[in-house]
Every structure is written in structure tokens, then in C-alpha cells.
Amino acid sequence: MTTVHRSAPAPVVLAGFLAAVAVVAVVGGLAASSSREVYAGLEQPPWAPPSWLFGPVWTVLYLLIAVSGWLYWRAGGTRAGFTWYAVGLVLNAAWTPLFFAAGAYTLALVEIVLLDIAVAGALALFWRRSRVAAALQVPYLTWTVFATALNAAIVVLN
């Protein structure tokens, strides 16, 4: 596996990771403008979290995702690892518009399963270079797997 060239200063690269993740957050935020109303209007399983919880959780997760990518870069991360990471970011950005803006709950379910796979793939490759970078992906994977179960329950109940 080829490592990624690391000539840029670390703070500049960290800013790049933060910016990339911020773009994902903004896309999700724009698509989720009516998410509270949509979420409240759905039949939900009894274990569904309240809508106010999603913002704080995602804020923490996005920070962890950015720092994880940066630590992986610092550890000489490979193109393969960054490919899985980037695919995860793209899939992350796509889920909210699919679910909330388009109301395509089944398609969003298929998409989030792919997101779970992408995050797991990135985590596995990150583990080979940086245990800390991989560990920072664990809450992200845990939350997306939980969100997958919630998405599946919403498909079944609605």
C-alpha cells in the first residue's frame, strides 16, 4: 500500500481535515432543516433517542472523525485508508438528504449500511498505522450502526 505524501505542515493538514468534515456537517445541516418535524412525524421504536440529541452527538463525532483522519495522516496513512475514509464522508453527507429531504427511508437504509461498511473499512486500515486514529473511529461506527438499526425500525414501522 502506498503512503500519502506528508510535506504540508501538520496544522495546515489538521485544518484541511476539519474543513472536509465541516463540509459534510453543513451538507447534512442544510438537508436537515425540517428534520425535527420529519422525525417527530415518524412512527419510532421505543428506544429512539429524542431529536435534540442528534446535534450534540454529531458535533462530537465530526470532531473525532477529523482528528482521526489527521492522526492517520501523521502516522503515514495509506491511500487505501484515505479512500475508505473519503467514501465514508461522502456517504455520511448523502444520508441526511436521502432520509430527511427526500423521505427515501429504504434507500437511506441501504446507503447507511454502505456507510457502516466504509467506516469499518477505514477503522481496520487505520488500526494498522495508528491505534489512536482507529479508536477515534469507534464511536462513529457505533453511532452509525445504531442509526442503521433506527433507520431499519423506521422503515418497518412506517
HELIX and SHEET records of a PDB file:
HELIX    1   1 ALA A   10  ALA A   31  1                                  22    
HELIX    2   2 SER A   35  ALA A   40  1                                   6    
HELIX    3   3 SER A   51  LEU A   53  5                                   3    
HELIX    4   4 PHE A   54  ARG A   74  1                                  21    
HELIX    5   5 ARG A   79  THR A   96  1                                  18    
HELIX    6   6 PRO A   97  ALA A  101  3                                   5    
HELIX    7   7 TYR A  105  ARG A  129  1                                  25    
HELIX    8   8 ARG A  131  LEU A  157  1                                  27    
END                                                                             
